[in-house]
């Protein structure tokens, strides 16, 4: 799921395992029977948290496509880089 890999990539500078401390059985149960609720990594910008949550929508039709996720990430990175140049 894109929401998982956004966390795995460590885009927030906080590369954390999204399901740290859970067994494979617990992870599978959560993904099959519960709303997915990956905790937001500490210090992660709200715009990335929003993107991760959108990727985890219970309604597949509400999830962004991979091209949309990629475009959003490119846009965010361009914004972050341009802010650093100021």
C-alpha positions as CSV (number, residue, x, y, z in Angstrom):
1,X,0.0,0.0,0.0
2,X,1.3,3.4,-0.8
3,X,0.7,4.6,2.7
4,X,3.0,1.9,4.1
5,X,5.8,2.7,1.7
6,X,5.6,6.4,2.3
7,X,6.5,5.6,5.9
8,X,9.1,3.0,4.9
9,X,10.8,5.5,2.6
10,X,11.5,7.7,5.6
11,X,10.3,10.8,3.6
12,X,9.8,12.6,6.9
13,X,13.4,11.9,8.0
14,X,12.0,9.4,10.5
15,X,12.3,6.0,8.8
16,X,10.1,4.0,11.1
17,X,8.6,0.6,10.7
18,X,4.8,1.2,10.3
19,X,3.9,-1.9,12.3
20,X,6.7,-2.1,14.8
21,X,6.0,-4.5,17.7
22,X,3.2,-6.4,15.9
23,X,3.4,-10.0,14.8
24,X,2.7,-11.0,11.2
25,X,-0.6,-12.5,12.3
26,X,-1.6,-9.2,14.1
27,X,-0.7,-7.2,11.0
28,X,-2.7,-9.5,8.7
29,X,-5.7,-9.4,11.1
30,X,-5.6,-5.5,11.2
31,X,-5.4,-5.3,7.5
32,X,-8.3,-7.7,6.9
33,X,-10.7,-6.7,9.8
34,X,-9.9,-3.3,11.1
35,X,-9.5,0.2,9.7
36,X,-5.9,0.7,8.9
37,X,-4.4,3.3,11.2
38,X,-0.7,3.6,10.8
39,X,0.5,6.0,13.5
40,X,1.9,9.2,12.1
41,X,5.7,9.3,12.5
42,X,6.9,12.0,14.9
43,X,7.8,15.2,13.0
44,X,6.1,14.1,9.8
45,X,4.6,17.1,8.0
46,X,0.8,17.2,8.0
47,X,0.7,17.2,4.2
48,X,2.4,13.8,4.1
49,X,0.2,12.4,6.9
50,X,-2.8,13.5,4.8
51,X,-1.4,11.7,1.8
52,X,-0.7,8.5,3.7
53,X,-4.2,8.6,5.1
54,X,-5.7,9.1,1.7
55,X,-3.8,6.1,0.4
56,X,-5.3,4.0,3.2
57,X,-8.9,4.9,2.6
58,X,-11.4,2.1,3.2
59,X,-13.0,2.9,-0.1
60,X,-10.6,1.9,-3.0
61,X,-12.2,4.5,-5.2
62,X,-11.2,7.2,-2.8
63,X,-7.5,6.3,-2.8
64,X,-5.2,8.3,-5.0
65,X,-3.6,6.5,-8.0
66,X,0.1,5.8,-8.0
67,X,0.6,8.5,-10.6
68,X,-1.3,10.9,-8.4
69,X,0.8,10.0,-5.4
70,X,4.0,10.4,-7.4
71,X,2.9,13.8,-8.7
72,X,2.0,14.9,-5.2
73,X,5.3,13.8,-3.9
74,X,7.2,15.6,-6.7
75,X,5.2,18.7,-5.9
76,X,5.9,18.5,-2.2
77,X,9.6,17.9,-2.7
78,X,9.8,20.9,-5.1
79,X,8.1,23.0,-2.4
80,X,10.4,21.8,0.3
81,X,13.5,22.4,-1.8
82,X,12.4,25.9,-2.8
83,X,11.7,26.7,0.8
84,X,15.2,25.6,1.7
85,X,16.7,27.9,-1.0
86,X,15.2,31.0,0.6
